[in-house]
Amino acid sequence: MNKFFSLVLAAVLGAALTWAVVSFTGKKTTGEMVPVGTQEKVPVTLASDMKVYAPQVLPDFMEAANRSINAVVHIMTQYQRQTSMYDYFFNWRDFFGEPDDRSDGPSYMGSGSGVIIAEDGYIVTNNHVVEGADKIQVVLNDKRTYDATIIGTDPSTDLALIQIRESGLPYITFGNSDELQIGEWVLAVGNPFNLTSTVTAGIVSAKARNINILQTPDGTSAIESFIQTDAAVNRGNSGGALVNTKGELVGINAAIASGTGYYSGYSFAIPANLVKKVVMDLREYGEVQRALLGVSIRDVDSELASNLGMKEIIGVYVAGVTDNGSAKAAGVESGDVIIRIDNKPVNSTSELLEQVGQKRPGEQVDLVVNRKNQEKSFRLTLKNKAGTMDIVQKQSGADADVLLGATFEPVKSTEKERLGLSYGLQVARLQKGKLSEAGVREGFIILRIDKQPIRSTTDLQTALDDASNGILIEGVYPNGLRAYYGVGW
């Protein structure tokens, strides 16, 4: 009993003590504590007192997708393929006297994407999507199909401009890729694995990436200044659109970083500002008007910066200047470090090449260089490869009939049907000239020159204009005998 009263007394005294403390301090003890030596409140969140937070809101991609999806097309290409290197020079079926049931060699198909940039059917894509194609077909998002022709190509940027005969088409407007920020949301629109109208989302992971994948046939410098994203891009996306959340074109998808050929984290797109300039040149002149600074350059690394006594590792080092170039004429010297162009900082060769690649010969740029730790400014008037400021027009060489010493005519329908051909250009009459010297006889049907299909005298003239030191002619005689001729200039 005494024990019971002791417990009751303890409880009463504890309650009284608690009431006295609360009354004296004016503090409630639930949810708050007063640390020793201070009168400041320190909030304490209990496990049972968790607040409910609103979910993170992502950008709305629907508007951008709706604006772009109908302007991205599926490009299907057809190629004639030789089975080995020897097939370029002779057909083993002819050697054994066996009939050839091929129209003009086995064919294979390619697939890619393109972006309509004008309502009258102009479409931009990658050069590697259409290069060497015998036939190009474009399928719109509404499944309409058209044959396309190549307006011009630029291997140095991996861009090509093609056109279909149609009007009133949906198209994408160009955005400003220079304003694109790392971390900004973008959409990749294309046709991977022949799955038309596919949209994926990601962010800009980096800019001005040089991944050393472009090679130019004339040995000129390729312009690689890719936008890197983590939007999923796969085979078939090449030539498709990279758009911002406004639905503006900020890049043309071109490559992926992968050891398997499939998407594994990063994809690369050609900046829209560079695309816009190349497309305008191809549309207006048929040739890209390439402006040059007239310098040889390299990136600045820590060792070079130390040797130059630079305080920061920035800029692009000028290893040499061209005698007839715009840089030397303006006063730029070997050993200078370019740190800004048109008031934009440059910290890599790819950044510098991208900015210059947006210019034409005759236009001016402002350079700021670091020369022995002092900034110097120069205004350069850009020149072309020939050291002039002239616009380079697509030139036609000598007429085909004069150069080759022959007259040509289309292959008759009955002849094509009998030989299983879908196209070709026949040598009607021979005179003294390159063809007769090579051993070509009258009646020979030209199918390809340098692997490009020859369907007309226009194709023939174009092939001769593009040739430098000579051509390889492939074709067939009316008796079915295939022949190959090398013709030098």
Buried (B, 14 or more C-beta within 10 A) or exposed (E): EEEEEEEEEEEEEEEEEEEEEEEEEEEEEEEEEEEEEEEEEEEEEEEEEEEEEEEEEEEEBEEBBEBBBBBBBBBBBBBBEBEEEEBEEEBEBBEEEEEBEBBBBEBEEBBBBBBBBBEEBBBBBBBBBBBEBBBBBBBBBEEEEBEBEBBBBBBBBBBBBBBBEBEEBBBBBBBEBBEBEEEBBBBBBBBBEEEBBBBBBBBBBEBBBBBEEBEBEEEEBBBBBBBBBBBBBBBBBBBBBBBBBEBBBBBBBBBBBBEEEEBEEBBBBBBBBBBBBBBBBBBEBBBBBBBBBBBBBEBBEEEBBEEBEBEEBBBBBBEBBBEEBBBBBBBBBEBBBBBBBBEEEBBBBBBBBBBBBBBBBBBEBBBBBBBEEEEBEBEBBBBBEEBEBEBBEEEEBEEBBEBBBBBBEBBEEEBBEEBBBBBBBBBEEBEEBBBBEBEBEBBBBBBBBBBBBBBBBEBBBBBBEBBEEEBBBBBBBBEBEBBBBEBEE
